[in-house]
Amino acid sequence: MLQENAIIEINRQVAPGIYYLRLESPGIFSRSHPGQFIHINLGTTYDPLLRRPMSIFNAEEDRISVLYQVVGRGTEILSRFNPGASLDIIGPLGRGFEIKEKSRHFLLGGGIGSAPLVYLAHQLHRENRKAIFFLGMRTEEFLFLKEFLPSDLEFYFSQENSPAGHPRLITDLLAPHLESPEKTALYCCGPEGMYRQIGRLCGGKNHFSIQVSIDRRMGCGVGTCLGCAVKVKNPPREEPEIVRACVEGPVFPWGEVFANEL
């Protein structure tokens, strides 16, 4: 983990209310891994008091990037920073995805929550591993994500309010690809309801490995405040254990978080 003054190269709107931020941050770049995040300080005063956690969207050539949606005062302040300004950031933080060997790789994202999977897609591409990206969304505005993915990546999307006959749920996209007994790793970022659907479809089958990125509100981002608690099940313990999404996560094996839902 490093604290670094990162120079803003790009901070532009890519869809209504959604921004792409790219930072020159060689130290954090060199240590980062898909699924990790950074913690951004938005000012030099105590207002806003807390840093904002942002998943790493991609990392290449001494640069890291994030994708964020303006949903409150902090992200609105961030959207007003111009190229050339610097941001005080800490990272990389948390536990990222474990890339499974000798597996097919399915990346399943839901809306803005898909952001960490873009970094993972590029990492798999650099390692010459075949991957398929499945994007679930409410409206078509998130299709802009495709332009940030490797150009030859196999890509499918579902849309909840789509015309009749088009896949509405991400599980509708996924199901036809699950008939093969080939060992398959699923990497998931999105709402927890989506994780439950995927688990019901794939859970309990030995040739599927499912990892999920758990979203929690974070205060400190380094495991001190205990504000991002996640209840996990670790056999052979009978009682669930409370861990921190910012340290032991945000990526967890599906069974640790949703084991009782099969």
N, C-alpha and C positions, 0 to 999 in steps of 0.2 A: 504494500500500500504506500502511495506517495501523495504528497500535497504539492500541487503544481499550478503555476500561473499559465493558463492556456490561452493562446491568442485565437480569437474568432476569425475564421476565414469566410464562412458562409452562415447566414442566419435568415433563411427565406421561407416564405409560406409556400407549401406544396399542395395544399388542399384547404378548403375553408376551415380556419382555426387550427391548422396543423402545420408545424414548422420543422424544417430540417436545419440542424445546427452542426457545423463541422469545426473542429478545434485542432490547432497545432499543439500536440501534447506528446512529445517523444517518449518521456519516461513512462507514462501510464500506457501508452500504445505498446511498448515493449513487454509489458507484464500482463496485458489483458487477455481474456479468453471469452468466447461466446457464452452469453448468459449472465455475465457480471454487469455491474453498474458503477456509475460515478455519483459523487455527491457535490452539488454545485452551490457555491455561495453567491447570492444575488446582489450583494451590496457591501458597503464598508461600514454600515451602521447596524444597530440591533433591530432594524425593521426593514425587511422581515428577519426574524430571529433565526429560524432554522434553515439549514441547507435543503435543497430539493434533490431527491434521488432520481436518476435518469438511467434507464438501461442503455448499454452501449449498442448502438445501431449498426456500426461497422468500425473497423480499425485497419488502416493500411497507410503505408508510407509516412510514418510518424504522426498520423492524424487519427483522431477518433471522432465519431459523430453520434448524435442522439436524434431521436424523433420525438417530438412532444406536442401535446394538444393544449391549447390555452383553455384552462378550466377554472382558474382562480387567479388571485392577485400575484402569486409568485411566478406562474408561467406567463402572465401578462407582462410583468416586468422583464422577464427573459426575452420576450418577443421584441422588445424595444432596443436591445443591444445591437450595435452596428459592427460590421467587419473592422478589424483592427483593435477593438477593445479586448481586454483580458478578463478572464474569469478564474477565480480561485476554486480549483476542483480537487477532490480527494478521490483516489481510486488506484487500481480497480478493486472493487469491493465484492464480497459475497462468493458463493460457490456457483460456478457455471455448469454448462452441460458437459457430460462425459460422452465423448464420441465413441460409439461402440464399434468394435472391430468385426469384420466379416459379417456385416449386416446390410440390408437395405436401409435407407435413411428417409423417413417421412417427416416433413416439417409441417406442423399444423398450427395455424395462427388464427386468432380472432380479432379483427379490426385493428385498432391502434396497439393492442397488446401484442401484435405480431412482430414488433420492432426488433427484439433480440434475435429472432430467427434469420434476419437478413445477414447479420454477422456470421451466424452458424452456416448459412448457405454458402457464403464466400469461403469460409474455412474448409468446408467439405469439397468445394470446387478446387481450392488450392492443393488439396490432398488427392485429387482425382477420384473422389468417391461419388458415386451416382446418388442423387437425391431427388425427391419430388416435393414440391411446395404446395400445400393446400391452404387456401385463404377463405375463411368464412367472414361474412360482413352483413350488416343490415342494409347498407346502401352501396352503390357502386363507387363512391368517392375514394375508397381505399385501394382501388385498382392502380393508383399511382405507385404503389409499392413495387409493382413489377419492374418499373424502370430502374430500381436500385438493386435488382437481383442479377446474378450472372445470366448473360443473354441466352445460354443454351440450357438453362434449368427448366425441367418439366414443371408446368404450373397449371393449377386448376383453382377455380373459385366458385363459391356458392353465395347466394344473396337471398336474404330472408324475404324481401319484398319483390322478388323477381317474378317475371311472367310465368304462367303455368308451363310446366314441362322442364323448367330449369331447376337444377339442384338448389334447395332452399337451406339445407343444413350441411355443415362440414362432414357429418357422418354419412350423408348421402354421397358425397364425393369419395369418401374413404372406403366405404364398404366393398366396391368392386375390386379394390386392390388388395384385399385381405385374404383372398381364396388360396393364395400360394402358401405352402408350408415353410417357405424360406424365412430364415431368421430376420427379424425386422425391428429396427429401433425407431420409436416415435418420440419426437421432441415437440412439446406443446407450450404455446404462449397465448393466453387469452382469458376469457371468463371461466370461473370454476364450474359453471354449468356445462360448458363445453367439455371440460375434463371428465366430468361424470358420464357424459354421453359416450365419449371415446373409451372410457374404462369399461362401460357395459358392453361395448362392441368387441373390445380386445382383451380386457382383463381376464386373468386366470388361464390364459393360453401361454404355454411355455416358450413359444417362439417369438413372443412380443415383449419388448422392453419399452416401458413408457416413462419418460421424464417430463415433469411439469414445472413451470415457473410460477411461483405463488406470489401474488401481489398483496402487499400489506403496507399500511401507512408507516413510514419510518421517520423517527426523530433524529437520532444520532448517526445511524447508518453503520456503526462499528460495534454493536452488541452491548452497549452500556445502558441504554434507557429501557430496554425490554418492552418497547412499544409495538413490536412487530411479531408478536408471539404466534407460533404455529404449533398445533397439536399433531404429533406424529406417533405412529405405532412402530416399534422396533422389536420384532420377535427376538428372544422368547419372553420379553417383558409383557406382562398382562395389562398393566396400566399404561395409558398413553403418556408420552413425554412431551414437555413443552420446550421448544427450541426457538431460535431467533431466525427470521427470514433473512436478515441482513448478514448473518455469519454462516449458519448451517445451511442456509438457502442463498438466494431465492429458488434455486432449482432443487427439486426433490424427486426421488422415485415415486411414481404414482401410488404404489401400494402403501408407502409410509403415511400418506395423507388421506387416502380414500379407501383404505383396506376394508372397511366395514360396509362398503356400499355395493359390493358385487352381489 
